[in-house]
Amino acid sequence: MVEARSGVEISHALDGIIARKSQESIPGMVLLGMLAGVYIGFGAIAATTVTSFTGIPSGIAKLLAGVVFCVGLILVLIPGSELFTGNILMAAGLVSRKVRLSHVLRNWLVVYSGNFLGSLVLAMLMYGTGLMGTVDAPSAVGRNAAAIAMAKIGLPFGQALLRGVLCNMLVCLAVIIAVAARTVAGKIAGILFPITVFVVCGFEHSIANMYFLPAGLLAKGVFGSEFLAMFRNLIPVTLGNIVGGLLVIVLHPARARRLARSLSWVGNGGE
């Protein structure tokens, strides 16, 4: 049986994490944000590669993509870095009056920027490996990367927004479950299922898209001319991710006056 923290212990652990994040220096947030962008990008590369294989039924390919994509959040939470979507949970510190709004907004802005820089660098490095082929002769991975990017850019605003909401509900729940677990194995298991679900369902994660979009544009040979087109996806997905994280905090049915009570269902096995 995987040992888990109690609801009160989860609350105290989250309070400590939120307090530390709110006091992080800007250079530290940028560096850790870049690392998280790279880590999530590794998961995105694996998912792109798996779904490039021929002869695999689409459902199985999606499931495999979800499983390998989980490596991104595993690397973020266990070795440690700063991920914008997970840091939406810092708003819990506002509910419990542990942090100031200015500290939360500063963290979100700086970490988001760091995530973008890290993802962009990784996309350029990946293209430089030759594994995506060239513009004139793309590999299967390159063709798939381009197709993924074009599909994401083509999403209507409302659909991208709602897919972002549902995605980050699952991401933030995965973070909470990982905090609840006392062992590395428990944390990995807690991350695996919610993250696999969001990938299989086709929901939208802003930081993953910070890799998917430039990688696809590079593979297609239109990175410079279509750079701003990425934000047709990133803006609604980011807004949706914020809303999804806030929903986990504010609208959970077990919410009471203190965050410990609102999260007690995790430590009590969902009862």
C-alpha positions in Angstrom: 0.0 0.0 0.0 1.3 3.5 -0.9 1.6 5.6 2.2 0.0 9.1 1.9 0.0 12.2 4.0 -3.1 13.3 5.8 -5.2 16.2 4.7 -3.6 18.5 7.3 -0.1 17.3 6.3 -0.9 18.0 2.7 -2.0 21.5 3.6 1.1 22.2 5.6 3.3 20.8 2.8 1.6 23.0 0.2 1.9 26.1 2.4 5.6 25.5 2.7 6.0 25.0 -1.0 3.9 28.2 -1.8 5.9 30.3 0.7 9.2 29.2 -0.8 8.0 29.8 -4.3 6.7 33.3 -3.4 10.2 34.3 -2.1 12.3 32.9 -4.9 14.6 35.4 -6.6 13.8 36.4 -10.2 17.0 34.8 -11.6 16.2 31.6 -9.7 12.7 31.6 -11.1 13.9 32.2 -14.7 16.5 29.4 -14.4 14.1 26.9 -12.8 11.4 27.9 -15.2 13.7 27.2 -18.2 14.5 23.8 -16.7 10.8 23.0 -16.4 10.2 24.1 -20.0 13.0 21.7 -21.1 11.6 18.9 -18.9 8.0 19.2 -20.3 9.5 19.5 -23.7 11.3 16.1 -23.3 7.8 14.6 -22.7 6.5 16.4 -25.7 9.3 15.0 -27.9 8.6 11.5 -26.7 4.9 11.9 -27.4 5.6 13.3 -30.9 7.9 10.4 -31.6 5.5 7.7 -30.3 2.6 9.0 -32.4 4.9 9.1 -35.5 5.2 5.3 -35.6 3.2 3.6 -38.3 1.1 0.5 -37.8 0.0 1.4 -34.3 -3.8 1.8 -33.7 -4.5 5.5 -32.9 -6.0 4.7 -29.5 -2.9 2.7 -28.5 -0.6 5.5 -29.9 -2.5 8.1 -27.8 -2.2 6.0 -24.7 1.5 5.5 -25.2 2.0 9.2 -25.9 0.2 9.9 -22.6 2.4 7.6 -20.6 5.7 8.9 -22.1 4.6 12.5 -21.7 4.4 12.0 -18.0 8.2 12.1 -17.8 7.9 15.9 -18.1 6.0 16.4 -14.8 7.9 13.7 -13.1 11.1 15.6 -13.8 9.5 18.9 -12.7 8.3 17.6 -9.4 11.0 15.1 -8.3 14.3 16.8 -9.2 12.5 20.1 -8.9 11.9 23.1 -11.1 9.2 25.8 -11.7 6.2 25.1 -13.9 3.6 27.7 -14.6 0.7 25.4 -14.8 1.4 23.7 -11.5 2.2 27.1 -9.9 -1.4 28.1 -10.4 -1.9 26.3 -7.1 -0.1 29.2 -5.5 -3.5 30.9 -5.5 -4.3 28.5 -2.6 -2.0 30.7 -0.5 -4.3 33.6 -1.2 -7.2 31.6 0.1 -5.3 30.9 3.3 -3.8 34.4 3.3 -0.2 33.0 3.3 1.1 35.0 0.4 0.4 38.3 -1.3 -1.2 38.6 -4.7 1.8 40.6 -6.0 4.1 37.6 -5.1 1.9 35.1 -6.9 1.6 37.3 -10.0 5.3 37.9 -10.1 6.0 34.1 -9.9 3.5 33.3 -12.6 4.9 35.9 -15.0 8.5 35.1 -14.5 8.1 31.4 -14.5 5.9 31.5 -17.6 8.6 33.5 -19.4 11.3 31.0 -18.2 9.1 28.1 -19.4 8.8 29.7 -22.8 12.5 30.3 -23.1 13.4 26.7 -22.1 10.9 25.2 -24.4 12.0 27.3 -27.3 15.7 26.4 -26.8 14.8 22.7 -26.7 12.7 23.0 -29.9 15.7 24.5 -31.6 18.1 21.9 -30.3 15.7 19.1 -31.3 15.5 20.5 -34.8 19.3 20.8 -34.9 19.7 17.0 -34.1 18.4 16.1 -37.6 15.8 13.7 -36.1 13.1 15.8 -37.6 14.7 15.8 -41.0 14.8 18.9 -43.1 12.2 21.2 -44.5 12.6 19.6 -47.9 12.9 16.1 -46.6 11.2 15.8 -43.2 11.3 12.6 -41.2 8.2 11.0 -39.8 8.8 12.9 -36.6 9.2 16.1 -38.4 6.0 15.6 -40.4 4.1 14.7 -37.2 5.5 17.8 -35.4 4.3 20.1 -38.2 0.9 18.5 -38.2 0.5 18.8 -34.4 1.5 22.5 -34.5 -0.9 23.3 -37.4 -3.8 21.5 -35.6 -3.2 23.4 -32.4 -2.9 26.8 -34.1 -6.1 26.1 -36.0 -8.2 25.5 -32.8 -11.0 28.0 -32.3 -10.4 30.3 -29.3 -13.3 28.8 -27.2 -12.2 25.2 -27.8 -8.6 25.9 -26.9 -9.8 27.7 -23.8 -11.9 24.9 -22.6 -9.3 22.3 -23.4 -6.9 24.3 -21.3 -9.3 24.4 -18.4 -9.8 20.7 -18.3 -6.1 20.0 -18.8 -4.9 22.0 -15.8 -7.5 20.6 -13.5 -5.8 17.3 -14.1 -2.3 18.7 -13.9 -3.0 20.5 -10.5 -4.7 17.3 -9.2 -1.6 15.4 -10.2 0.6 17.9 -8.3 -1.6 17.5 -5.2 -1.5 13.7 -5.4 2.3 13.9 -5.8 2.5 16.1 -2.7 0.3 13.6 -0.8 2.6 10.7 -1.6 5.6 10.0 0.7 7.7 8.0 -1.7 9.1 8.5 -5.2 7.1 5.5 -6.5 3.9 7.0 -5.0 4.6 10.4 -6.6 5.2 8.8 -10.0 2.0 6.8 -9.8 0.1 10.0 -8.7 1.4 11.8 -11.8 1.0 9.0 -14.3 -2.8 8.6 -14.3 -4.1 12.2 -14.4 -1.4 13.3 -17.0 -2.0 10.3 -19.2 -5.7 11.1 -19.1 -5.2 14.7 -20.3 -3.0 13.6 -23.2 -5.3 10.8 -24.3 -8.3 13.1 -24.2 -6.6 15.8 -26.3 -6.6 18.6 -23.7 -4.3 21.6 -24.1 -1.2 22.4 -21.9 0.3 25.8 -22.5 3.9 24.8 -21.5 3.8 21.6 -23.6 2.6 23.8 -26.5 5.6 26.1 -26.0 7.6 23.1 -27.4 5.0 21.6 -29.8 4.3 24.9 -31.7 7.9 26.1 -32.4 9.1 22.6 -33.1 6.3 22.2 -35.7 7.0 25.6 -37.3 10.7 24.8 -37.5 9.9 21.4 -39.2 7.6 23.2 -41.6 10.2 25.9 -42.3 7.9 28.8 -41.3 9.2 29.6 -37.8 10.1 33.2 -38.5 7.1 34.1 -40.6 4.6 32.3 -38.5 6.1 33.0 -35.0 3.2 35.2 -33.8 0.7 32.5 -35.0 1.7 30.5 -32.0 -0.1 32.9 -29.7 -3.4 32.1 -31.3 -3.1 28.9 -29.3 -1.0 30.0 -26.4 -3.2 32.9 -25.2 -6.5 30.9 -24.9 -4.8 27.8 -23.6 -2.9 29.8 -20.9 -6.1 31.5 -19.8 -7.8 28.1 -19.7 -5.0 26.6 -17.6 -5.3 29.5 -15.1 -9.1 28.9 -14.8 -8.6 25.2 -14.5 -6.1 25.5 -11.7 -8.3 28.0 -9.8 -11.3 25.7 -10.1 -9.4 23.0 -8.3 -8.8 25.4 -5.5 -12.0 27.4 -5.3 -14.8 25.1 -6.4 -13.9 21.8 -4.8 -17.0 20.5 -3.0 -15.1 19.7 0.2 -13.9 23.4 0.5 -14.4 24.9 3.9 -12.7 27.8 5.6 -9.2 26.4 5.5 -7.4 24.8 2.6 -6.6 21.8 4.7 -10.2 20.9 4.8 -10.6 21.5 1.1 -7.9 19.0 0.4 -8.7 16.5 3.1 -10.3 14.1 0.6 -6.8 13.3 -0.8 -5.4 12.2 2.5 -8.7 10.3 3.3 -8.8 8.3 0.2 -11.5 10.4 -1.5 -14.0 9.8 1.3 
